[in-house]
Amino acid sequence: MDRVPESPVDELERWIAYERDAEWAAKLAVLRARDLDEIAYFGACVREHARHADELTQLVKAIDPKREVSKEPTFVTRDAWVVGDVGEGHAILGVAAKLELGRIARYGQRARGYSVLDALLERHLQDARARLAALSDLSAAHHVPRVVAA
């Protein structure tokens, strides 16, 4: 039996859920940050993930104007639990880097075509790479061991 392809709205909602979860995890990371540089970094992450989710929501609304899209996290990822489990010190930087590497991998595993969604997700991937680079710089400033891709 052939698998029924998912609708574009279903795929969009999945990516929105990823972004809302990342936004929530970044909010938790702000609470675990040790200094102003970390707070500023994670605050910027909160805003960026919210913007990504809002951009994807606009695509949903263009396809199905009556569709309600949640602004709350759905916890389809374990990001919030991972961040919530972080103790004292600058460990949040290493944890955030590992989560970012997972997001980058998720973007790399998606099916690509030629659509507005593909272009938008490609830009979101570039943002994730920039966040990882910024985390590396922040970790170096705090003398925290770098996390590298496997």
Sine and cosine of phi, psi and omega as CSV:
sin_phi,cos_phi,sin_psi,cos_psi,sin_omega,cos_omega
0.00,0.00,0.75,-0.66,0.03,-1.00
-0.96,0.29,0.59,-0.81,0.05,-1.00
-0.98,0.22,0.68,-0.74,0.03,-1.00
-0.97,0.24,0.81,-0.59,-0.01,-1.00
-0.92,0.40,0.57,-0.82,0.03,-1.00
-0.97,0.26,0.40,-0.92,0.00,-1.00
-0.98,0.21,0.37,-0.93,0.07,-1.00
-0.85,0.52,-0.57,0.82,0.00,-1.00
-0.93,0.38,-0.63,0.78,0.05,-1.00
-0.87,0.49,-0.69,0.73,0.01,-1.00
-0.91,0.42,-0.68,0.73,0.04,-1.00
-0.86,0.50,-0.70,0.72,0.00,-1.00
-0.90,0.44,-0.55,0.84,0.06,-1.00
-0.90,0.43,-0.70,0.71,0.01,-1.00
-0.93,0.38,-0.58,0.82,0.08,-1.00
-0.89,0.46,-0.69,0.72,0.02,-1.00
-0.87,0.50,-0.67,0.74,0.05,-1.00
-0.86,0.51,-0.70,0.72,-0.04,-1.00
-0.93,0.36,-0.64,0.77,0.03,-1.00
-0.91,0.42,-0.62,0.78,0.06,-1.00
-0.90,0.43,-0.67,0.74,0.02,-1.00
-0.91,0.42,-0.62,0.78,0.05,-1.00
-0.87,0.49,-0.71,0.70,0.00,-1.00
-0.90,0.44,-0.68,0.74,0.02,-1.00
-0.89,0.46,-0.63,0.78,0.03,-1.00
-0.91,0.41,-0.59,0.81,0.07,-1.00
-0.89,0.46,-0.67,0.74,0.05,-1.00
-0.91,0.41,-0.59,0.80,0.00,-1.00
-0.90,0.43,-0.59,0.81,0.06,-1.00
-0.84,0.55,-0.63,0.78,-0.02,-1.00
-0.94,0.34,-0.36,0.93,-0.01,-1.00
-0.98,-0.20,-0.08,1.00,-0.03,-1.00
-0.89,0.45,0.55,-0.84,-0.09,-1.00
-0.99,-0.15,-0.33,0.95,-0.01,-1.00
-0.49,-0.87,0.05,-1.00,-0.09,-1.00
-0.90,0.43,-0.56,0.83,0.02,-1.00
-0.90,0.45,-0.68,0.73,0.02,-1.00
-0.92,0.39,-0.68,0.73,0.03,-1.00
-0.86,0.50,-0.71,0.71,0.01,-1.00
-0.89,0.46,-0.68,0.73,0.00,-1.00
-0.88,0.48,-0.79,0.62,-0.05,-1.00
-0.93,0.36,-0.53,0.85,0.11,-0.99
-0.88,0.47,-0.66,0.75,0.06,-1.00
-0.90,0.43,-0.60,0.80,0.05,-1.00
-0.90,0.45,-0.67,0.74,0.04,-1.00
-0.83,0.56,-0.77,0.64,-0.04,-1.00
-0.90,0.43,-0.63,0.77,-0.02,-1.00
-0.92,0.39,-0.70,0.72,0.02,-1.00
-0.91,0.41,-0.60,0.80,0.06,-1.00
-0.90,0.44,-0.67,0.74,0.03,-1.00
-0.90,0.44,-0.68,0.73,0.03,-1.00
-0.87,0.50,-0.72,0.69,0.01,-1.00
-0.89,0.46,-0.64,0.77,0.01,-1.00
-0.91,0.41,-0.63,0.78,0.05,-1.00
-0.88,0.47,-0.71,0.71,0.01,-1.00
-0.91,0.41,-0.60,0.80,0.05,-1.00
-0.89,0.46,-0.61,0.79,0.05,-1.00
-0.87,0.49,-0.61,0.80,0.06,-1.00
-0.91,0.41,-0.66,0.75,0.05,-1.00
-0.86,0.51,-0.72,0.69,-0.03,-1.00
-0.90,0.43,-0.51,0.86,0.05,-1.00
-0.93,0.36,-0.55,0.84,0.00,-1.00
-0.99,0.11,-0.68,0.73,-0.08,-1.00
-0.66,-0.76,1.00,0.06,-0.10,-1.00
-0.84,0.54,-0.41,0.91,-0.04,-1.00
-1.00,0.03,-0.15,0.99,-0.07,-1.00
-0.93,0.36,0.76,-0.65,0.08,-1.00
-1.00,0.01,0.76,-0.65,0.01,-1.00
-0.86,-0.51,0.80,-0.60,-0.05,-1.00
-0.93,0.36,0.60,-0.80,0.11,-0.99
-0.99,-0.16,0.07,1.00,-0.04,-1.00
-0.99,-0.16,0.40,-0.92,0.08,-1.00
-0.93,0.38,0.51,-0.86,0.03,-1.00
-0.94,-0.33,-0.17,0.98,0.02,-1.00
0.85,0.52,0.70,0.72,0.12,-0.99
-0.98,0.19,-0.28,0.96,0.10,-1.00
-0.93,-0.36,0.15,-0.99,0.03,-1.00
-0.99,-0.15,0.18,0.98,-0.09,-1.00
-0.79,0.61,-0.74,0.67,-0.05,-1.00
-0.90,0.45,-0.63,0.78,0.02,-1.00
-0.93,0.38,-0.63,0.77,0.01,-1.00
-0.90,0.44,-0.73,0.69,0.02,-1.00
-0.92,0.40,-0.64,0.77,0.00,-1.00
-0.89,0.45,-0.36,0.93,-0.04,-1.00
-1.00,0.01,-0.04,1.00,-0.05,-1.00
-0.97,0.25,0.69,-0.72,0.02,-1.00
-1.00,-0.01,-0.54,-0.84,-0.05,-1.00
-0.98,0.20,0.17,-0.99,0.07,-1.00
1.00,0.07,-0.23,-0.97,-0.04,-1.00
-1.00,0.00,0.33,0.94,0.00,-1.00
-0.86,0.51,-0.44,0.90,-0.01,-1.00
-0.86,0.51,-0.51,0.86,0.00,-1.00
-0.92,0.40,-0.69,0.73,0.03,-1.00
-0.92,0.39,-0.66,0.75,0.03,-1.00
-0.90,0.44,-0.70,0.71,0.01,-1.00
-0.88,0.47,-0.62,0.79,0.02,-1.00
-0.90,0.43,-0.67,0.74,0.03,-1.00
-0.90,0.44,-0.66,0.75,0.05,-1.00
-0.90,0.44,-0.64,0.77,0.00,-1.00
-0.91,0.41,-0.64,0.77,0.07,-1.00
-0.88,0.48,-0.62,0.78,0.06,-1.00
-0.90,0.44,-0.63,0.77,0.03,-1.00
-0.91,0.41,-0.68,0.73,0.01,-1.00
-0.88,0.48,-0.67,0.74,0.03,-1.00
-0.89,0.46,-0.65,0.76,0.01,-1.00
-0.87,0.49,-0.67,0.74,0.05,-1.00
-0.89,0.46,-0.63,0.78,-0.02,-1.00
-0.93,0.36,-0.41,0.91,-0.04,-1.00
-1.00,0.03,-0.14,0.99,-0.06,-1.00
-0.96,0.27,0.48,-0.88,0.07,-1.00
-0.96,0.29,0.67,-0.74,-0.02,-1.00
-0.93,-0.38,0.57,-0.82,0.09,-1.00
-0.67,-0.74,-0.60,-0.80,0.06,-1.00
-0.75,-0.66,0.99,0.10,-0.05,-1.00
-0.61,-0.79,0.17,-0.99,0.07,-1.00
-0.88,0.48,-0.64,0.77,0.02,-1.00
-0.87,0.50,-0.70,0.72,0.01,-1.00
-0.86,0.51,-0.70,0.72,0.01,-1.00
-0.90,0.44,-0.67,0.74,0.00,-1.00
-0.91,0.41,-0.71,0.71,0.01,-1.00
-0.92,0.39,-0.53,0.85,0.07,-1.00
-0.90,0.43,-0.64,0.77,0.07,-1.00
-0.91,0.40,-0.64,0.77,0.05,-1.00
-0.90,0.44,-0.60,0.80,0.07,-1.00
-0.88,0.47,-0.69,0.72,0.03,-1.00
-0.89,0.46,-0.62,0.79,0.07,-1.00
-0.89,0.45,-0.65,0.76,0.02,-1.00
-0.90,0.44,-0.66,0.75,0.04,-1.00
-0.90,0.43,-0.63,0.77,0.04,-1.00
-0.92,0.40,-0.63,0.77,0.06,-1.00
-0.89,0.46,-0.66,0.75,0.01,-1.00
-0.90,0.44,-0.67,0.75,0.03,-1.00
-0.89,0.45,-0.67,0.75,0.03,-1.00
-0.90,0.43,-0.62,0.78,0.06,-1.00
-0.89,0.46,-0.64,0.76,0.02,-1.00
-0.88,0.48,-0.70,0.72,0.03,-1.00
-0.90,0.44,-0.68,0.74,0.00,-1.00
-0.90,0.43,-0.67,0.74,0.03,-1.00
-0.89,0.46,-0.67,0.74,0.02,-1.00
-0.89,0.47,-0.64,0.77,0.01,-1.00
-0.91,0.42,-0.47,0.88,-0.01,-1.00
-0.98,-0.20,0.10,1.00,0.01,-1.00
0.85,0.53,0.67,0.75,0.05,-1.00
-0.99,-0.13,0.70,-0.71,0.02,-1.00
-0.82,0.57,0.68,-0.74,0.00,-1.00
-0.96,0.28,0.53,-0.85,0.14,-0.99
-0.98,-0.18,0.77,-0.64,-0.01,-1.00
-0.89,-0.46,0.42,-0.91,0.02,-1.00
-0.92,0.40,0.58,-0.82,0.02,-1.00
-0.98,0.21,0.00,0.00,0.00,0.00
